[in-house]
Amino acid sequence: MTSQVFRNLCSGSAARRLVQSLGCVLLVCAPALVLAQSEELVRAYQSLEIAQAAGRLTEALGHGEDALRLASAAGSDRASLAALLRSLAGLAAQAGEDARASGYYARALSLEEADLGVEHPDLIPLLTAAADLEIKRKHYTEAAALIERILGIEQRSYGERHANTLATLTKLRDLYRTAGDAAAAARIEARLAPLTAERGFPGPDKLSGASRRYKQSNGFATVRVFYGTNRAPSGEVKPALYYGGARGDLQYGYLEVTIPQSHREAELETQPRWSEYVFDAAAARDRYVLLDRVIPLARDEFVRSLRQAVATAPSQDVFIFVHGFNVTFEDAARRAAQLAYDLDFDGTPMLYSWPSQGSPTAYAVDEAAVGISGRRMAEFLETVIADSGARRVHVLAHSMGNRALIEALQTYLAKRDARASPRAFGQIIFTAPDVDRDYFVDVLGSLRPLAERVTLYASSEDYALRSSQFIHGAPRAGTAGNVIVRLAGLDTIDMSAVPADMLGHSYFAANSGAIFDIFRLLWRGDPPPRRCGMSDRKLGGPFTVWAFNASDCKGDELLEAGVLLKRFGDLARQRVVADLATLTDPSQKQQLSLVLHRLDGLRAAIEAPDGAQTR
């Protein structure tokens, strides 16, 4: 009875505004709350989303306050309430109600501290947002106190010379200069000088960074991503707005995204909407992952430019990312570039962007758009495979984007010349697919021969897919548990143990262990038993499901070790040991020792007989 009532709430005309909005997700994905939370709360979330989408910020804040009051009364968990408070803070800042925004941030911080403790690194994004707001308000004393707190957490977590720590020290120095406190600025400058002086080796970031594909210069690196899209141009010239949510003909081009030197692996540092009033372009590049340029090209010019990029890249592989529901072209571009950067991808990164509205209230609209985008994407794939000169083409799709990918692969398969190579792709990776489970099982058999390896990432902690299951009345292919997909020729990985965003839906790009697993796939194509943290779930039957143990594979040092081994091979250990001997800073020595430990584990796994895995 309860689920039927809930489906009624999330169906019909309401679905276009409510499906997978925060309110609907909280209700659908937490059955224990369904009885406690009322239709009044659902309406509050719905009204919040509608007002926000329409730009009626004051009205949205009123509905947000209603939702906050009702969710608190219903016993929502602290993490969910903190997330709502962060959203309200952003809305208030955007509306110019800075004092109100500051209050929201303070309340959210109190909740997160109760969950995490007062020194946890996961507090940093919230502390940073609060500090930036105080800078905007010209409350420099309050901002400095928040930044000093961030600095203390980073020093304890990463060490004195880590890029994040140095970026925060620099920010603090610049704040004091802006505030006119010359003595305090000089004090911070004195702390910075010995830390930034050139040394033989300032830490593992420099060792792998010296040979990474994308080099840092002037505080940021630039990642070029070639794209195809069936979004219509919006008429705007600003890169972030160049393509909107309207459907159009297939478009080609390339884009450039900047990655700050302070970037943390598995994070997508996002610029608050109001921060453009606080930071100039150079300062923003030092802090956020930004879409910098969009260059549309005619098909022939696109092919020429793509062929040149593939031919001159260290690897002649191509990697295509397909985004999911509620993603703008800007955010799809930023995510594709972040993945390429974090994966240290040697080939040419690409993006296919279908016309998602970029709104959590437009689920039904996105469903219709993705349904007609697969054939356009098939045309894009044909161009890349036939004309790019790529040695291998890898594809990774997320969430609803898997629907476009499956349709594109089926169309490509039907039109392919029978004389062509049966394996047109290297790796095909389905991450958290919001696809009907039975449909996925039916079509996969015909698609499996197209690739060297096909991987499915699924999770029982994916609350967004639980919501979709309620709405559609059927399990999704990205759901784990007792409905997890098991098929011949498919590597099914249960990622339920991977911590990620609030909805548990973006774990593939928001966790360094998950990114490392994709790194291994693209670098070596290793089967699951040879990869980090994999264990047989022992479900019985002829097909294995692999459980990914996040605790075995956590830590940025694992990805650093992988990059070093890929770059330097047998010489990697010798280089790390030599540089370790030159270090005197205890935090740096500890950091590099962790990298060395991971490097030894990787080398042992690669050299061991089949069945060994990285620890």
C-alpha positions as CSV (number, residue, x, y, z in Angstrom):
1,M,0.0,0.0,0.0
2,T,2.8,2.4,0.9
3,S,4.7,1.9,-2.3
4,Q,1.5,2.4,-4.3
5,V,0.8,5.7,-2.6
6,F,4.4,6.7,-3.2
7,R,4.2,5.8,-6.9
8,N,1.2,7.9,-7.2
9,L,3.1,10.8,-5.6
10,C,5.9,10.4,-8.1
11,S,3.9,9.8,-11.3
12,G,1.9,11.8,-13.8
13,S,2.4,15.5,-14.2
14,A,4.2,15.7,-10.9
15,A,7.0,13.4,-12.1
16,R,8.3,16.1,-14.5
17,R,9.1,18.3,-11.5
18,L,9.5,15.9,-8.7
19,V,11.1,12.6,-9.9
20,Q,14.6,12.3,-8.4
21,S,14.4,15.7,-6.8
22,L,15.9,15.7,-3.3
23,G,12.6,15.3,-1.7
24,C,11.5,12.4,-3.8
25,V,14.9,10.7,-3.4
26,L,14.8,11.0,0.4
27,L,11.3,9.5,0.5
28,V,11.7,6.7,-2.0
29,C,15.1,5.6,-0.9
30,A,14.5,5.6,2.8
31,P,11.4,3.3,3.3
32,A,11.6,3.8,7.0
33,L,10.8,7.5,6.5
34,V,8.0,7.0,4.0
35,L,5.3,6.6,6.7
36,A,6.7,9.4,8.8
37,Q,7.0,12.0,6.1
38,S,3.9,13.6,4.8
39,E,2.7,14.8,1.4
40,E,3.3,18.3,2.8
41,L,7.1,17.6,2.8
42,V,6.9,16.3,-0.7
43,R,5.1,19.5,-1.8
44,A,7.7,21.6,-0.1
45,Y,10.6,19.9,-2.0
46,Q,8.6,20.1,-5.2
47,S,7.9,23.8,-4.7
48,L,11.5,24.5,-3.8
49,E,12.7,22.8,-7.1
50,I,10.2,24.6,-9.2
51,A,10.9,28.0,-7.8
52,Q,14.7,27.5,-8.0
53,A,14.4,26.3,-11.6
54,A,12.4,29.5,-12.4
55,G,15.0,31.7,-10.7
56,R,12.5,32.8,-8.0
57,L,15.1,32.7,-5.3
58,T,13.3,34.3,-2.4
59,E,10.3,32.0,-3.0
60,A,12.6,29.0,-3.2
61,L,14.2,29.9,0.1
62,G,10.8,30.0,1.7
63,H,9.9,26.6,0.5
64,G,13.3,25.4,1.5
65,E,12.7,26.5,5.1
66,D,9.4,24.6,5.0
67,A,11.2,21.5,3.8
68,L,13.9,21.9,6.5
69,R,11.3,22.2,9.2
70,L,9.3,19.2,8.0
71,A,12.4,17.0,7.4
72,S,13.7,17.8,10.9
73,A,10.3,16.9,12.4
74,A,10.3,13.7,10.4
75,G,13.6,12.6,11.8
76,S,15.8,12.9,8.7
77,D,19.5,12.0,9.3
78,R,22.1,14.7,9.9
79,A,23.8,14.2,6.6
80,S,20.6,14.8,4.6
81,L,19.7,17.9,6.7
82,A,23.3,19.3,6.2
83,A,23.0,18.8,2.5
84,L,19.7,20.7,2.4
85,L,21.3,23.5,4.5
86,R,24.2,23.7,2.1
87,S,21.8,24.1,-0.8
88,L,19.9,26.8,1.0
89,A,23.1,28.6,1.8
90,G,24.0,28.7,-1.9
91,L,20.5,29.9,-2.8
92,A,20.7,32.6,-0.1
93,A,24.1,33.8,-1.3
94,Q,22.9,33.8,-4.9
95,A,19.9,36.0,-3.8
96,G,22.2,38.4,-2.0
97,E,21.1,37.4,1.5
98,D,24.6,36.8,2.7
99,A,23.9,36.9,6.5
100,R,21.2,34.3,6.0
101,A,23.6,32.2,3.9
102,S,26.2,32.4,6.7
103,G,23.7,31.1,9.2
104,Y,22.8,28.1,7.0
105,Y,26.5,27.3,6.6
106,A,27.0,27.4,10.4
107,R,24.1,25.1,11.0
108,A,25.3,22.7,8.3
109,L,28.8,22.7,9.8
110,S,27.4,21.9,13.2
111,L,25.6,18.8,11.8
112,E,28.6,17.6,9.8
113,E,30.9,18.0,12.9
114,A,28.5,15.9,14.9
115,D,28.8,13.2,12.3
116,L,32.5,13.4,11.3
117,G,34.3,15.1,14.2
118,V,35.8,18.6,14.1
119,E,39.1,17.7,12.3
120,H,37.8,15.5,9.4
121,P,39.0,16.4,5.9
122,D,35.5,16.0,4.6
123,L,34.6,19.3,6.4
124,I,36.9,21.2,4.1
125,P,34.4,21.9,1.2
126,L,31.9,23.3,3.7
127,L,34.5,25.4,5.5
128,T,35.8,26.7,2.2
129,A,32.3,27.7,1.1
130,A,31.7,29.5,4.4
131,A,35.1,31.2,4.2
132,D,34.4,32.4,0.6
133,L,31.1,33.8,1.7
134,E,32.8,35.8,4.4
135,I,35.3,37.1,1.9
136,K,32.4,38.2,-0.3
137,R,30.9,40.0,2.8
138,K,34.3,41.6,3.5
139,H,34.3,40.0,6.9
140,Y,38.0,39.3,6.7
141,T,38.6,38.3,10.4
142,E,35.9,35.6,10.2
143,A,37.2,34.4,6.9
144,A,40.7,34.2,8.2
145,A,39.6,32.1,11.1
146,L,37.9,29.6,8.8
147,I,40.9,29.4,6.5
148,E,43.2,28.9,9.4
149,R,41.0,26.0,10.5
150,I,41.1,24.5,6.9
151,L,44.9,24.9,7.0
152,G,45.2,23.0,10.3
153,I,43.1,20.1,8.9
154,E,45.2,19.9,5.7
155,Q,48.5,20.1,7.5
156,R,47.5,17.1,9.7
157,S,45.9,15.2,6.8
158,Y,48.3,15.9,3.9
159,G,51.5,17.4,5.3
160,E,53.1,20.9,5.0
161,R,54.1,20.6,1.4
162,H,51.0,19.1,-0.1
163,A,49.5,21.2,-3.0
164,N,46.3,21.7,-1.0
165,T,48.1,23.0,2.0
166,L,50.2,25.4,-0.1
167,A,47.1,26.6,-1.9
168,T,45.4,27.4,1.4
169,L,48.5,29.2,2.8
170,T,48.6,31.3,-0.4
171,K,44.9,32.0,-0.1
172,L,45.4,33.1,3.5
173,R,48.3,35.4,2.6
174,D,46.2,37.0,-0.2
175,L,43.3,37.5,2.2
176,Y,45.5,39.4,4.6
177,R,46.8,41.5,1.8
178,T,43.3,42.3,0.7
179,A,42.4,43.2,4.3
180,G,45.4,45.5,4.5
181,D,47.1,43.5,7.3
182,A,50.7,43.7,6.0
183,A,52.2,42.1,9.1
184,A,50.0,39.0,8.9
185,A,50.6,38.7,5.1
186,A,54.4,38.9,5.7
187,R,54.1,36.2,8.4
188,I,52.3,33.8,6.1
189,E,54.8,34.7,3.3
190,A,57.6,33.7,5.6
191,R,55.9,30.3,6.2
192,L,55.4,29.8,2.4
193,A,58.9,30.6,1.3
194,P,60.8,27.5,2.6
195,L,57.9,25.3,1.6
196,T,57.8,26.4,-2.0
197,A,61.5,26.6,-2.6
198,E,62.8,24.3,-5.3
199,R,64.2,21.1,-3.9
200,G,65.3,17.8,-5.3
201,F,62.0,16.2,-4.5
202,P,59.1,18.0,-2.6
203,G,56.8,15.0,-2.5
204,P,55.0,12.3,-4.6
205,D,52.9,14.9,-6.3
206,K,56.1,16.3,-8.0
207,L,57.5,12.8,-8.8
208,S,54.5,11.6,-10.8
209,G,53.5,15.2,-11.8
210,A,56.8,15.6,-13.7
211,S,55.7,12.9,-16.2
212,R,51.9,13.2,-16.1
213,R,50.1,13.7,-19.3
214,Y,48.7,17.1,-18.2
215,K,51.3,19.5,-16.9
216,Q,50.5,22.2,-14.4
217,S,51.6,25.8,-15.3
218,N,50.7,29.0,-13.6
219,G,48.5,27.2,-11.1
220,F,46.4,25.0,-13.4
221,A,46.5,22.4,-16.2
222,T,44.4,22.4,-19.4
223,V,42.6,19.3,-20.6
224,R,41.3,19.3,-24.2
225,V,38.2,17.1,-24.8
226,F,36.7,16.4,-28.2
227,Y,33.0,16.2,-28.1
228,G,29.8,15.2,-30.0
229,T,26.4,16.4,-28.9
230,N,22.8,16.5,-30.1
231,R,22.2,19.6,-28.0
232,A,21.2,22.7,-29.9
233,P,23.5,25.8,-29.5
234,S,21.8,28.3,-27.2
235,G,23.1,31.4,-28.9
236,E,25.2,32.3,-25.9
237,V,28.9,32.8,-26.4
238,K,29.9,32.1,-22.8
239,P,31.4,28.6,-22.7
240,A,29.3,27.4,-19.8
241,L,26.1,28.4,-21.6
242,Y,27.1,27.6,-25.2
243,Y,24.9,24.5,-25.3
244,G,21.6,24.3,-23.4
245,G,18.9,21.6,-23.0
246,A,17.2,21.9,-26.4
247,R,17.5,19.1,-28.9
248,G,19.4,19.7,-32.1
249,D,21.4,18.1,-34.9
250,L,24.6,16.3,-34.2
251,Q,27.3,18.9,-33.4
252,Y,31.1,18.4,-33.2
253,G,34.0,20.3,-31.7
254,Y,36.4,20.4,-28.8
255,L,36.5,22.1,-25.5
256,E,39.1,23.0,-22.9
257,V,38.8,22.6,-19.1
258,T,41.3,23.9,-16.6
259,I,42.2,21.8,-13.5
260,P,43.7,23.7,-10.5
261,Q,47.0,22.7,-9.0
262,S,45.2,22.2,-5.7
263,H,42.8,19.7,-7.3
264,R,42.2,16.5,-5.2
265,E,41.8,13.2,-7.0
266,A,38.2,12.1,-7.3
267,E,36.8,15.6,-6.6
268,L,35.1,18.0,-9.0
269,E,35.8,21.4,-7.5
270,T,32.8,23.4,-8.4
271,Q,32.6,27.2,-8.5
272,P,29.6,28.6,-6.6
273,R,27.3,30.7,-8.8
274,W,27.9,33.8,-6.8
275,S,31.7,33.5,-6.6
276,E,32.2,35.3,-9.9
277,Y,31.6,38.4,-8.0
278,V,34.4,37.6,-5.6
279,F,37.1,36.0,-7.8
280,D,38.7,37.1,-11.1
281,A,39.3,34.5,-13.8
282,A,42.9,33.8,-12.6
283,A,41.8,33.3,-9.0
284,A,38.9,31.0,-10.1
285,R,41.3,28.8,-12.1
286,D,43.4,28.4,-9.0
287,R,40.5,26.9,-7.1
288,Y,37.9,25.3,-9.4
289,V,37.6,22.9,-12.4
290,L,36.4,25.3,-15.1
291,L,35.1,25.0,-18.6
292,D,37.3,27.5,-20.3
293,R,36.6,27.2,-24.1
294,V,34.1,25.6,-26.5
295,I,35.2,25.4,-30.1
296,P,32.5,24.0,-32.4
297,L,33.8,22.5,-35.7
298,A,32.3,21.2,-38.9
299,R,32.5,17.5,-39.2
300,D,35.4,17.4,-41.7
301,E,37.4,19.9,-39.5
302,F,36.5,17.9,-36.4
303,V,37.9,14.7,-38.0
304,R,41.1,16.4,-39.1
305,S,41.7,17.9,-35.6
306,L,40.8,14.6,-33.9
307,R,43.1,12.6,-36.1
308,Q,46.0,15.0,-35.4
309,A,45.3,14.8,-31.6
310,V,45.2,10.9,-31.7
311,A,48.4,10.7,-33.8
312,T,50.4,13.0,-31.5
313,A,49.1,11.7,-28.2
314,P,51.4,9.3,-26.1
315,S,48.7,6.6,-26.7
316,Q,46.5,6.2,-29.7
317,D,43.6,5.2,-27.5
318,V,40.4,7.2,-27.2
319,F,38.1,7.4,-24.2
320,I,34.5,8.6,-24.5
321,F,32.5,9.6,-21.5
322,V,28.6,9.7,-21.6
323,H,26.9,11.5,-18.8
324,G,23.7,10.8,-17.0
325,F,20.5,12.5,-15.8
326,N,20.5,16.1,-14.5
327,V,23.8,17.2,-16.1
328,T,24.4,20.3,-18.1
329,F,26.9,20.5,-21.0
330,E,29.2,22.5,-18.8
331,D,29.2,19.9,-16.0
332,A,29.6,17.0,-18.4
333,A,32.6,18.7,-19.9
334,R,34.1,19.3,-16.4
335,R,33.5,15.6,-15.4
336,A,35.1,14.3,-18.6
337,A,38.2,16.4,-18.1
338,Q,38.4,15.5,-14.4
339,L,38.3,11.8,-15.3
340,A,41.0,12.2,-18.0
341,Y,43.2,14.1,-15.6
342,D,42.8,11.8,-12.6
343,L,43.2,8.7,-14.8
344,D,46.3,10.2,-16.3
345,F,44.8,9.1,-19.6
346,D,47.5,9.0,-22.3
347,G,45.1,9.0,-25.2
348,T,42.5,11.4,-26.4
349,P,39.5,12.1,-24.1
350,M,36.1,12.6,-25.6
351,L,32.6,13.4,-24.5
352,Y,29.2,12.6,-25.9
353,S,26.6,15.0,-24.4
354,W,22.9,14.3,-24.9
355,P,20.3,17.1,-24.2
356,S,19.7,16.7,-20.4
357,Q,18.0,19.6,-18.9
358,G,20.4,19.8,-16.0
359,S,17.6,19.9,-13.5
360,P,16.6,17.4,-10.8
361,T,13.0,18.1,-11.6
362,A,13.2,17.2,-15.3
363,Y,13.5,13.4,-15.1
364,A,10.7,12.7,-17.5
365,V,12.0,15.3,-20.0
366,D,15.5,13.7,-19.8
367,E,14.0,10.2,-20.3
368,A,12.5,11.4,-23.6
369,A,15.7,13.2,-24.7
370,V,18.0,10.2,-24.0
371,G,15.6,7.9,-25.8
372,I,16.1,9.7,-29.1
373,S,19.8,10.5,-28.6
374,G,21.2,6.9,-29.1
375,R,21.0,7.1,-32.9
376,R,22.8,10.5,-33.0
377,M,25.4,9.0,-30.7
378,A,25.8,6.0,-33.1
379,E,26.7,8.4,-35.9
380,F,29.3,9.9,-33.6
381,L,30.7,6.5,-32.7
382,E,30.9,5.6,-36.4
383,T,32.9,8.8,-37.1
384,V,35.3,8.1,-34.2
385,I,35.9,4.4,-35.1
386,A,36.2,5.0,-38.8
387,D,38.0,8.3,-39.1
388,S,40.0,9.1,-35.9
389,G,42.9,6.7,-36.4
390,A,42.4,5.4,-32.8
391,R,44.0,2.1,-32.0
392,R,41.2,1.3,-29.4
393,V,38.1,3.2,-28.4
394,H,36.9,2.9,-24.8
395,V,33.5,4.0,-23.6
396,L,32.2,4.8,-20.1
397,A,28.5,5.7,-19.5
398,H,26.9,6.8,-16.3
399,S,23.3,6.4,-15.1
400,M,20.7,7.3,-17.7
401,G,23.5,7.9,-20.2
402,N,23.7,4.1,-20.5
403,R,20.4,4.1,-22.4
404,A,21.9,6.3,-25.1
405,L,25.0,4.1,-25.2
406,I,23.1,0.8,-25.5
407,E,20.9,2.3,-28.3
408,A,24.1,3.6,-30.0
409,L,25.9,0.2,-29.8
410,Q,22.8,-1.6,-31.1
411,T,22.5,0.8,-34.1
412,Y,26.2,0.6,-34.8
413,L,26.1,-3.2,-34.7
414,A,23.2,-3.3,-37.1
415,K,24.9,-1.0,-39.6
416,R,28.4,-2.3,-39.2
417,D,30.1,-3.9,-42.2
418,A,30.3,-7.6,-41.7
419,R,33.9,-7.6,-42.8
420,A,34.9,-5.2,-40.0
421,S,36.8,-6.3,-36.9
422,P,34.4,-7.9,-34.5
423,R,35.9,-5.9,-31.6
424,A,35.4,-2.3,-32.4
425,F,36.0,-1.2,-28.8
426,G,38.5,-1.8,-26.0
427,Q,36.7,-1.3,-22.7
428,I,32.9,-0.8,-22.4
429,I,32.0,0.3,-18.9
430,F,28.4,0.6,-17.7
431,T,28.5,2.6,-14.4
432,A,25.3,2.7,-12.2
433,P,23.1,2.2,-15.3
434,D,19.6,3.6,-14.9
435,V,18.4,0.9,-17.3
436,D,15.6,-1.7,-16.9
437,R,17.4,-4.8,-15.6
438,D,15.6,-7.3,-17.8
439,Y,16.2,-5.1,-20.9
440,F,19.9,-4.9,-20.1
441,V,20.2,-8.7,-19.7
442,D,18.4,-9.2,-23.1
443,V,20.6,-6.9,-25.1
444,L,24.0,-7.5,-23.6
445,G,24.6,-10.8,-25.3
446,S,24.6,-9.2,-28.7
447,L,26.9,-6.3,-27.5
448,R,29.5,-8.3,-25.6
449,P,31.5,-9.3,-28.7
450,L,32.0,-5.7,-29.6
451,A,34.6,-5.1,-26.8
452,E,37.7,-6.7,-25.3
453,R,36.1,-6.4,-21.9
454,V,32.7,-5.3,-20.7
455,T,32.3,-4.2,-17.1
456,L,29.2,-3.4,-15.0
457,Y,29.5,-1.3,-11.8
458,A,26.5,-1.8,-9.5
459,S,25.7,-0.8,-5.9
460,S,23.0,-1.6,-3.3
461,E,23.7,1.8,-1.7
462,D,22.7,3.8,-4.9
463,Y,19.7,5.7,-3.6
464,A,19.0,7.4,-7.0
465,L,18.5,4.0,-8.6
466,R,16.3,2.9,-5.7
467,S,14.1,5.9,-6.6
468,S,14.1,5.0,-10.2
469,Q,13.1,1.4,-9.3
470,F,10.1,2.7,-7.4
471,I,9.1,5.0,-10.3
472,H,9.4,2.3,-13.0
473,G,8.2,-0.7,-10.9
474,A,11.2,-2.8,-11.9
475,P,14.9,-3.2,-10.8
476,R,17.6,-1.2,-12.5
477,A,20.7,-2.8,-14.1
478,G,22.9,-0.7,-11.7
479,T,21.4,-2.2,-8.6
480,A,23.3,-4.8,-6.6
481,G,21.9,-7.0,-3.8
482,N,19.9,-10.0,-4.8
483,V,19.0,-8.6,-8.3
484,I,22.6,-8.0,-9.4
485,V,23.2,-8.9,-13.0
486,R,25.3,-12.0,-13.7
487,L,26.0,-12.9,-17.3
488,A,28.6,-14.7,-19.3
489,G,31.3,-12.3,-20.7
490,L,30.3,-9.5,-18.2
491,D,32.5,-8.5,-15.3
492,T,30.0,-7.5,-12.6
493,I,31.6,-5.4,-9.8
494,D,29.6,-4.8,-6.6
495,M,30.6,-1.3,-5.5
496,S,28.3,-1.1,-2.5
497,A,31.3,-0.6,-0.1
498,V,32.4,2.5,-2.0
499,P,31.6,5.8,-0.2
500,A,30.4,8.5,-2.6
501,D,28.0,11.4,-2.8
502,M,24.8,11.7,-0.7
503,L,22.9,9.7,-3.2
504,G,25.6,7.0,-3.6
505,H,25.3,7.4,-7.4
506,S,28.6,9.0,-8.6
507,Y,31.0,6.6,-6.9
508,F,32.7,5.9,-10.2
509,A,34.3,9.3,-10.3
510,A,34.1,10.5,-6.7
511,N,36.2,7.8,-5.0
512,S,40.0,7.4,-5.6
513,G,39.7,3.6,-5.3
514,A,37.0,3.4,-8.0
515,I,39.0,5.7,-10.3
516,F,42.0,3.4,-9.7
517,D,40.0,0.4,-10.8
518,I,39.0,2.3,-14.1
519,F,42.7,3.3,-14.4
520,R,43.7,-0.4,-14.3
521,L,41.0,-1.3,-16.9
522,L,42.2,1.4,-19.4
523,W,45.9,0.9,-18.7
524,R,46.1,-2.9,-18.7
525,G,42.7,-4.4,-19.3
526,D,43.2,-6.6,-16.3
527,P,40.4,-9.0,-15.2
528,P,38.9,-8.5,-11.8
529,P,41.0,-11.1,-9.9
530,R,44.1,-9.2,-10.8
531,R,42.8,-5.8,-9.6
532,C,42.8,-4.2,-6.2
533,G,40.3,-5.1,-3.6
534,M,38.3,-7.7,-5.5
535,S,36.8,-10.8,-3.9
536,D,34.3,-13.4,-5.0
537,R,30.8,-12.7,-3.5
538,K,30.2,-16.5,-3.5
539,L,26.7,-16.3,-4.9
540,G,27.0,-19.7,-6.5
541,G,26.1,-20.5,-10.1
542,P,28.4,-20.3,-13.2
543,F,29.0,-16.6,-13.1
544,T,31.1,-14.6,-10.6
545,V,30.2,-11.3,-9.0
546,W,33.1,-9.4,-7.7
547,A,32.8,-7.3,-4.5
548,F,35.1,-4.3,-4.4
549,N,36.6,-3.7,-1.0
550,A,37.0,0.1,-0.7
551,S,39.1,-0.1,2.4
552,D,41.8,-2.1,0.6
553,C,42.1,0.5,-2.2
554,K,41.6,3.8,-0.6
555,G,44.1,6.6,-0.6
556,D,45.5,8.8,-3.3
557,E,48.8,7.1,-3.0
558,L,47.5,4.1,-4.8
559,L,46.7,6.0,-7.9
560,E,50.0,7.8,-7.6
561,A,51.8,4.5,-7.5
562,G,49.9,3.3,-10.6
563,V,50.9,6.4,-12.5
564,L,54.5,5.9,-11.6
565,L,54.5,2.3,-12.6
566,K,52.8,3.0,-15.9
567,R,55.3,5.8,-16.6
568,F,58.6,4.3,-15.4
569,G,58.0,0.5,-15.4
570,D,60.8,-1.3,-13.6
571,L,62.6,2.0,-12.8
572,A,59.7,3.3,-10.8
573,R,60.8,1.8,-7.5
574,Q,64.4,2.9,-7.9
575,R,63.2,6.5,-8.5
576,V,61.0,6.5,-5.4
577,V,63.7,5.0,-3.2
578,A,66.3,7.5,-4.4
579,D,63.9,10.4,-3.8
580,L,62.8,9.1,-0.4
581,A,66.5,9.1,0.7
582,T,66.7,12.9,0.0
583,L,63.7,13.9,2.1
584,T,63.9,15.3,5.6
585,D,60.3,16.5,6.1
586,P,58.5,13.7,8.1
587,S,55.1,14.2,6.5
588,Q,56.7,13.9,3.0
589,K,58.6,10.8,4.0
590,Q,55.4,9.2,5.3
591,Q,53.5,10.1,2.1
592,L,56.2,8.8,-0.2
593,S,56.6,5.7,1.9
594,L,52.9,4.9,1.4
595,V,53.4,5.3,-2.3
596,L,56.4,3.0,-2.2
597,H,54.3,0.4,-0.3
598,R,51.5,0.6,-2.9
599,L,54.1,0.4,-5.7
600,D,55.5,-2.8,-4.3
601,G,52.0,-4.3,-4.1
602,L,51.3,-3.3,-7.7
603,R,54.5,-4.8,-9.1
604,A,53.9,-8.0,-7.2
605,A,50.4,-8.3,-8.5
606,I,51.4,-7.7,-12.1
607,E,54.3,-10.2,-11.9
608,A,52.4,-12.9,-10.0
609,P,50.5,-15.8,-11.7
610,D,46.8,-15.3,-12.6
611,G,44.6,-14.9,-9.6
612,A,46.8,-12.5,-7.6
613,Q,45.5,-9.0,-6.8
614,T,46.9,-5.8,-5.5
615,R,46.8,-5.1,-1.8
